[in-house]
Amino acid sequence: MKKPCDVLIIEDEPQIRESLREAIEMEGHRVTTACNGREALQLLKKIDAPSLILLDLFMPVMSGYEFLIEKTDRPEIRDTPVVVVSAAGNGIEGTGISGFLRKPVDLDKLYAVVDRHCQH
């Protein structure tokens, strides 16, 4: 049996956010969600660093790009792997991400990414 891990999903679209959450929870992992980068940064002050962050790029309040910049200034999450989940991925090269999943997300690819980053 796989060891459960903590995954943070940062996604502004409720239907996508909930679909990802349900799929990952069905695999036995714990999931926390945020609607934008700012909400995620506030949440990360209250919870232990997750094993993996799934990040949308285009969100109101604080985009995924802005979150990635802020993340580098936070020692507690600086090394947490981030996989971008987006329909468009232009300009993300060299931003310190660990992977990319294109929307709509293929569940087999999602599970593979989560399993890879959740192995301790």
N, C-alpha and C positions, 0 to 999 in steps of 0.2 A: 504494500500500500504506500502511496506517495505521502510524503510529509506535507501537511498543509502550510501555506505561507500567506502573508498579507500582501494584497494587491490594492493599489490606489488607482481608481479610474477618474480621470479629469475630462469631462465631456459635457457640453452644454445641451445637447439634444437628449431630452428625457428618455425617448424610446430606445435610442442607441445605448445610452448609459445603462438602462435597466436590462437590456438584452445582454450586454457584456457582463454585467454583474451576475445575472442568473446563470449564464454559461460557465463562468469561472467558479461560482459557488457550487454548481453541480459537480465540479471536479474536486470539491472538498476544501477549497481555499476560502480564506476570509477576505471580504471585499469592503472597502470604504470608497465612497464616491464624493465628487465635488463637481459643481456646475461650471467652474472657471478657475483660472490659475490663482487668483487672489484667495478664493474660498479654500483652495487646496493648501496654500501656504499657511493660512490661519489654522486649518485642521491639523497640519503637520506639527504645529506647536503643541498639540494636545495628545497626539498618538505617537507610538513608536514608529520609527522609519519603516516603511514597507519594503518588501523584497523586490518589488517591481512597481513602476508607475506606467500606466497606459495613458497617453496624452493626445488629445485632439489639438490641432493647431489653431483653428479659427473659432474663437469664442469671444463673447462680449466681456467687458470689465478688464480681464487680463488674458491675453492670448497664450497659446502654447509656446510661441516664440519668446514672449516676455517671461513666462514661467521658467523656461530653460536658462535665461539670463539670471534671474533671481536665484535659481537653484544652486548655481555655482558659488554664491555668496553664503550659502547655508551649510556649514560643516556637517550637520546631522543628516543631511540628505544628498550632499554633493556627490557621493559615490553610488547612490541608488540608481540602478539601471532604468532608463526611460525608453519605452517603445512608443513611437508615434503611431497613432491610428487616425488616418486622414484620407480623404478622397484626393487630395493634392499634396505632394511632398516636395515641391520645388523650394530650393534654398535651405534645406535642412542639413545638407552635408557639412561636416565639420562642427556641428553644434553639440557634440557630446552625446548623441543618442545611441542606443544599443540595438535598435532595429526599427523596422517600419512595417506596418500592416495597412493595406489599402482597404478603404470602405467601398462596398460592403465587405465586412470581415468574413473570411473563410474560417469556419470553426476549427478545422484541423490545424490551420496555421496559428490560430489564437492559442489553442491548447499546447502546441509545440513551443511557442514563445514563452508561455507561462511556465511550462515544465522546465525549460532550459534555465530560466532565471530563478526558479524556485528550488533548485537542487542545492542543498547546503552541504 
